Amino acid sequence: MKIVKGKTSIETRYYISSLPDDAQKIGESVRSHWGIENSLHWVLDVGFREDDFRIRKDNAPQNFAIIRHISLNLLNPEKTSKTGAKNKRLRAGCDDDYLTKILAVSVN
């Protein structure tokens, strides 16, 4: 149920799950899934400006999405820099030693 400008609306969502009929457990699972999903999309949007990409032809959108996911997976394990993915990405683009360090972390 949602109340906006004094009006109440009820939204129904349907899920397919093998969980037992336990509303509490199902609610926690759904919220947990969307929390992870939303944080990933936030990082991709802020760190990689994914929403600004205007690549629309053929397989290019999917190919670039895969490249962004791979890049994020390479940046995440690097813990010496306490900055976000955006700054790590920019630093790797300017500093070959840092780029080598990121690529070496992923090999180990």
Buried (B, 14 or more C-beta within 10 A) or exposed (E): EEEEEEEEEEEEEEEEEEEEEEEEEBEEBBEEEEEEEEEEEEBBEEBBEBEEEEEEEEEEEEEBBEEBEEBBEBBBEBEEBEEEBBEBBEBBEEEEEBBEBBEEBEEE
